[in-house]
Amino acid sequence: MDYDPMNLDEAVGPQVKISDADNLRVDFELSNVDLSFANSLRRVILAEVPTMAIDLVEVEANTSVLADEFLAHRLGLIPLNSKNVADVNYSRDCECEQYCEQCSVTLFLNAKCDSDEIMKVYARDLVVDSLKANAWVGNPIFTDEGGNGPVICKLRKGQELKMKCIAKKGIAKEHAKWAPTAAVGFEYDPHNKLRHMDLWFEEDPAKEWPKSKYADWEEPAQEGEPFDYDAVPGSFYFELESAGNLEPDAVVQEGIKVLQQKLATIIAGLSDGGGMENGMNGGDSFAPRSPEFAGGNAGWGDAGYTTPYGNGGNASAWGGQGAATPYGATPYGQPAAPSGWD
């Protein structure tokens, strides 16, 4: 039978079908993958997609009612544009002493209230330095109708803020302020045909556990249908909401890229054996092996091999060869058997 590229049933590899999308959220169906892959993608999107966020705050003046640390925390949670964040170096990889235009973006906040009315300081009041990796990174994101962004603080007459903010590249594993998403999750098997959930109920499970909107996408279990113990989930319905610093499709693409990099690192490590000649393809006794497989000549009890237990009669951390200890003679102080384990 000839392959029809328009027939999704014949396609090979993961498939994505977008059901709803806008500038802040995307809903899509991921199929032809297993559960571990879908969950790996979710976890990577949550914790390892790099973004920009304010990390250092140099306070020159603060006469507001909020403490410096409180303001620094609020500044760090302001979403900053992270488009093409790959152009920015991580601080740990940069050659500068603390920060520079290659690994950071500088923002200035100067605000003073001169009127009798309370003055609100917004994210729009942050002035971005032009010296940065590209034209997008570091710019505050405004998603509200007024285009003001989040409120940083309120000032009364005579109160002043003067700060220098340093935005750096990071991931949510380090701090939640670098999270690219407000929420991301997926569900599968909306009819619970696989019985991965035990639906506790009092009277009627159909009423107490209403079906999700994805139940219309799959056929429900038929009355009297035998349970398939070999069945596995085939479709995963993702719902992703961006925090505003990256577009939803960019978040998913960056998550896939990070996942590919992690897998490539594992493959490279297995292929070259961590610098040894053997790697995955066999070799001599450089690779770790069990005592049963290695026999008597694999580093598990060689004659004269020094271990914490005193193999071969050599001195050990426990005294070796019957050395005295505060507790008298111990099993570790006796000459070891040739195997090192008996």
C-alpha positions as CSV (number, residue, x, y, z in Angstrom):
1,M,0.0,0.0,0.0
2,D,1.4,3.4,-0.9
3,Y,2.0,5.9,1.8
4,D,-0.4,8.8,2.0
5,P,1.2,11.8,3.7
6,M,-2.2,13.2,4.5
7,N,-3.2,10.1,6.4
8,L,-2.2,10.7,10.0
9,D,-2.7,7.0,10.9
10,E,0.2,6.1,8.6
11,A,2.6,8.8,9.9
12,V,5.6,7.7,11.9
13,G,6.8,9.6,15.0
14,P,5.1,12.0,17.4
15,Q,2.2,14.0,16.2
16,V,0.8,17.4,17.4
17,K,-2.6,18.7,16.8
18,I,-3.4,22.2,18.1
19,S,-6.9,22.7,19.3
20,D,-6.8,26.3,20.7
21,A,-4.1,29.0,20.8
22,D,-3.6,32.7,21.5
23,N,-0.7,34.9,22.5
24,L,-0.7,33.5,26.1
25,R,-1.9,29.9,26.0
26,V,-2.0,26.9,23.8
27,D,-3.9,23.6,23.9
28,F,-2.7,20.7,21.9
29,E,-2.9,17.0,21.5
30,L,0.4,15.0,21.5
31,S,0.1,11.4,20.2
32,N,2.4,8.5,19.1
33,V,4.5,8.9,22.2
34,D,4.5,7.1,25.5
35,L,3.6,8.4,29.0
36,S,7.2,8.9,30.1
37,F,8.0,11.1,27.1
38,A,4.9,13.3,27.6
39,N,5.7,13.7,31.3
40,S,9.4,14.5,30.6
41,L,8.3,17.2,28.2
42,R,6.0,18.7,30.9
43,R,8.7,18.6,33.5
44,V,11.3,20.2,31.2
45,I,8.9,23.0,30.2
46,L,8.2,23.7,33.9
47,A,11.7,23.8,35.2
48,E,14.4,24.0,32.5
49,V,13.4,26.4,29.8
50,P,15.7,29.5,30.2
51,T,14.3,33.0,30.5
52,M,15.3,36.4,31.8
53,A,14.5,37.8,35.2
54,I,15.8,40.5,37.5
55,D,18.4,38.8,39.8
56,L,20.4,41.7,41.4
57,V,19.1,45.0,42.7
58,E,21.4,47.8,43.7
59,V,19.5,50.2,45.9
60,E,20.6,53.8,45.9
61,A,17.5,55.3,47.5
62,N,14.4,53.8,49.0
63,T,12.2,56.0,51.2
64,S,9.0,54.0,50.5
65,V,7.2,51.9,53.2
66,L,8.5,48.7,51.6
67,A,11.8,47.2,52.6
68,D,14.6,46.8,50.1
69,E,14.3,43.0,50.1
70,F,10.5,43.2,49.6
71,L,11.0,45.4,46.5
72,A,13.8,43.2,45.1
73,H,11.5,40.2,45.4
74,R,8.7,42.0,43.5
75,L,11.1,43.2,40.8
76,G,12.3,39.7,40.3
77,L,8.7,38.5,39.5
78,I,8.1,41.0,36.8
79,P,8.0,39.0,33.5
80,L,10.7,40.1,31.0
81,N,10.8,39.4,27.3
82,S,13.0,36.3,26.7
83,K,12.8,36.1,22.9
84,N,16.1,34.8,21.5
85,V,17.4,34.3,25.1
86,A,20.0,32.0,23.6
87,D,22.0,35.1,22.7
88,V,22.6,35.8,26.4
89,N,25.2,33.9,28.3
90,Y,24.7,32.3,31.7
91,S,26.6,34.3,34.3
92,R,28.5,31.1,35.3
93,D,29.7,30.7,31.7
94,C,30.6,34.4,31.2
95,E,34.2,35.7,31.6
96,C,33.2,38.9,33.4
97,E,33.6,39.3,37.1
98,Q,29.9,39.9,38.0
99,Y,27.8,41.0,35.0
100,C,28.2,42.6,31.6
101,E,26.1,43.2,28.5
102,Q,26.8,39.6,27.3
103,C,25.2,37.9,30.3
104,S,22.8,40.5,31.7
105,V,20.4,43.3,31.0
106,T,20.4,46.5,33.1
107,L,17.2,48.3,34.0
108,F,16.9,51.5,36.0
109,L,14.0,52.6,38.2
110,N,13.9,56.3,39.2
111,A,10.6,57.5,40.7
112,K,9.7,60.3,43.1
113,C,6.3,61.6,44.3
114,D,6.0,65.4,44.3
115,S,2.2,65.7,44.6
116,D,-0.2,65.1,47.4
117,E,-1.8,62.2,45.6
118,I,-0.5,58.7,46.0
119,M,1.8,57.7,43.1
120,K,1.8,54.2,41.7
121,V,5.1,52.9,40.4
122,Y,4.5,50.4,37.5
123,A,6.7,48.1,35.6
124,R,6.5,50.5,32.7
125,D,8.7,52.9,34.8
126,L,11.6,50.6,34.3
127,V,14.1,52.0,31.8
128,V,16.1,49.4,29.9
129,D,19.7,50.0,29.0
130,S,20.4,49.7,25.3
131,L,23.5,47.7,25.8
132,K,22.2,44.1,25.6
133,A,22.5,40.9,23.5
134,N,19.5,41.7,21.2
135,A,16.6,44.1,20.9
136,W,14.1,41.9,22.8
137,V,15.6,40.4,25.9
138,G,15.0,42.2,29.2
139,N,12.1,44.4,28.1
140,P,9.2,44.3,30.7
141,I,6.1,42.6,29.4
142,F,2.7,44.4,29.7
143,T,-0.4,42.2,29.3
144,D,-2.9,44.5,31.0
145,E,-5.3,46.7,29.0
146,G,-3.6,49.9,30.2
147,G,-0.1,48.8,29.3
148,N,1.3,49.6,32.7
149,G,2.4,46.2,33.9
150,P,2.4,45.1,37.5
151,V,2.4,47.6,40.3
152,I,5.8,47.7,42.1
153,C,4.9,50.0,45.0
154,K,3.0,53.1,45.9
155,L,4.7,56.4,47.0
156,R,3.5,59.3,49.0
157,K,4.7,62.9,48.7
158,G,8.5,63.1,49.2
159,Q,9.1,59.4,48.9
160,E,11.6,58.2,46.3
161,L,12.9,55.1,44.6
162,K,16.3,54.9,42.8
163,M,17.5,51.5,41.9
164,K,19.6,49.6,39.4
165,C,18.3,46.2,38.4
166,I,20.4,43.5,36.8
167,A,18.4,40.9,34.8
168,K,20.1,37.5,34.2
169,K,19.4,34.3,32.4
170,G,18.2,31.3,34.4
171,I,15.8,28.4,34.8
172,A,13.0,27.7,37.2
173,K,15.0,25.0,38.9
174,E,17.1,27.8,40.4
175,H,14.2,30.1,41.2
176,A,10.5,30.3,40.3
177,K,11.0,33.8,38.8
178,W,12.6,32.2,35.8
179,A,9.5,30.0,35.1
180,P,8.3,30.4,31.5
181,T,4.8,29.2,32.3
182,A,2.1,30.1,34.7
183,A,0.7,26.5,34.4
184,V,1.3,23.4,32.2
185,G,-0.3,20.0,32.5
186,F,-1.8,17.2,30.5
187,E,-4.4,14.5,30.8
188,Y,-5.1,11.3,29.0
189,D,-7.7,8.6,28.9
190,P,-10.7,10.9,29.7
191,H,-13.0,7.9,30.1
192,N,-10.6,6.1,32.4
193,K,-10.7,3.0,30.3
194,L,-7.2,2.1,31.4
195,R,-8.3,2.4,35.1
196,H,-5.3,4.4,36.1
197,M,-7.6,6.2,38.5
198,D,-9.8,4.9,41.2
199,L,-12.8,7.2,41.2
200,W,-14.1,7.4,44.7
201,F,-17.8,8.2,44.8
202,E,-20.8,8.2,47.2
203,E,-23.7,7.5,44.9
204,D,-23.1,8.0,41.2
205,P,-19.6,8.4,39.7
206,A,-21.0,9.8,36.5
207,K,-22.4,12.8,38.3
208,E,-19.7,13.2,40.9
209,W,-16.8,12.9,38.3
210,P,-17.9,15.0,35.3
211,K,-16.0,14.3,32.1
212,S,-13.5,16.7,30.7
213,K,-13.9,18.4,27.4
214,Y,-11.6,15.9,25.8
215,A,-14.0,13.0,26.5
216,D,-15.7,13.9,23.2
217,W,-12.4,13.2,21.4
218,E,-12.3,9.5,22.3
219,E,-14.8,6.7,22.3
220,P,-16.1,5.6,25.7
221,A,-15.9,2.0,26.9
222,Q,-18.7,-0.2,25.7
223,E,-20.9,-2.1,28.1
224,G,-19.4,-5.5,28.8
225,E,-16.2,-4.7,26.9
226,P,-13.4,-6.9,28.3
227,F,-10.5,-5.0,29.9
228,D,-7.3,-4.9,27.9
229,Y,-4.4,-5.3,30.2
230,D,-1.9,-4.4,27.5
231,A,-3.5,-1.1,26.6
232,V,-1.4,2.0,26.9
233,P,-2.3,5.7,26.5
234,G,-1.8,7.0,23.0
235,S,-2.9,10.7,23.2
236,F,-2.0,13.4,25.7
237,Y,-4.0,16.6,25.9
238,F,-1.7,19.5,27.0
239,E,-2.8,22.8,28.3
240,L,0.0,25.4,28.6
241,E,-0.3,29.0,29.8
242,S,2.7,31.3,29.3
243,A,3.8,33.8,31.9
244,G,4.3,36.3,29.1
245,N,8.0,36.2,28.8
246,L,7.9,33.7,26.0
247,E,5.2,32.9,23.5
248,P,3.5,29.6,24.1
249,D,4.8,27.9,20.9
250,A,8.3,29.1,21.8
251,V,8.0,27.5,25.3
252,V,7.1,24.1,23.8
253,Q,9.9,24.4,21.2
254,E,12.5,25.4,23.8
255,G,11.3,22.5,26.0
256,I,11.8,20.0,23.2
257,K,15.3,21.5,22.5
258,V,16.3,21.2,26.1
259,L,15.0,17.6,26.2
260,Q,17.1,16.8,23.0
261,Q,20.2,18.3,24.6
262,K,19.7,16.2,27.8
263,L,19.3,13.0,25.7
264,A,22.3,13.9,23.5
265,T,24.4,14.3,26.7
266,I,23.4,10.8,27.9
267,I,24.1,9.2,24.5
268,A,27.5,10.9,24.2
269,G,28.4,9.7,27.7
270,L,27.4,6.2,26.9
271,S,29.1,6.2,23.6
272,D,32.6,7.4,24.7
273,G,32.4,5.7,28.1
274,G,33.3,8.9,29.9
275,G,36.6,9.2,28.2
276,M,37.5,5.5,28.3
277,E,38.1,3.3,25.3
278,N,35.4,0.8,26.0
279,G,32.1,2.9,26.2
280,M,29.0,1.0,25.4
281,N,30.7,-1.4,23.0
282,G,32.4,-3.6,25.4
283,G,36.1,-3.4,26.2
284,D,38.4,-4.4,29.1
285,S,37.9,-4.0,32.8
286,F,37.5,-0.2,32.8
287,A,33.7,-0.4,33.0
288,P,32.0,-1.1,36.4
289,R,31.0,-4.7,36.7
290,S,29.4,-6.9,39.4
291,P,31.7,-9.3,41.4
292,E,30.0,-12.3,39.9
293,F,30.6,-11.1,36.3
294,A,34.1,-9.7,36.9
295,G,35.5,-12.8,38.5
296,G,38.6,-12.3,40.6
297,N,40.4,-9.7,38.4
298,A,38.0,-6.7,38.0
299,G,39.0,-4.4,40.8
300,W,36.6,-6.0,43.4
301,G,39.2,-7.7,45.6
302,D,42.5,-7.9,43.8
303,A,45.6,-8.8,45.8
304,G,46.9,-5.7,47.5
305,Y,43.8,-3.6,46.4
306,T,43.2,-1.0,49.2
307,T,39.6,-0.5,50.2
308,P,37.9,1.0,53.3
309,Y,37.6,-2.6,54.5
310,G,41.3,-3.4,54.3
311,N,41.4,-5.8,51.3
312,G,44.7,-7.6,50.7
313,G,45.8,-6.8,54.2
314,N,46.6,-3.2,53.4
315,A,45.9,-0.4,55.9
316,S,42.4,1.0,55.8
317,A,40.3,3.7,57.3
318,W,39.2,1.2,60.0
319,G,42.6,0.2,61.1
320,G,43.6,-2.7,58.8
321,Q,45.4,-5.9,60.0
322,G,44.0,-5.9,63.5
323,A,44.9,-2.4,64.4
324,A,43.5,-1.2,67.7
325,T,40.3,1.0,67.8
326,P,38.6,2.8,70.6
327,Y,36.2,-0.2,70.7
328,G,38.8,-2.9,70.7
329,A,39.2,-5.4,67.9
330,T,36.6,-5.2,65.1
331,P,35.8,-7.3,62.1
332,Y,37.3,-4.6,59.9
333,G,40.7,-4.9,61.6
334,Q,41.2,-8.5,60.7
335,P,43.1,-9.6,57.5
336,A,40.5,-9.7,54.7
337,A,39.6,-12.7,52.7
338,P,41.0,-12.7,49.1
339,S,37.6,-11.7,47.7
340,G,37.3,-8.6,49.9
341,W,33.6,-9.4,50.7
342,D,33.7,-12.7,52.7
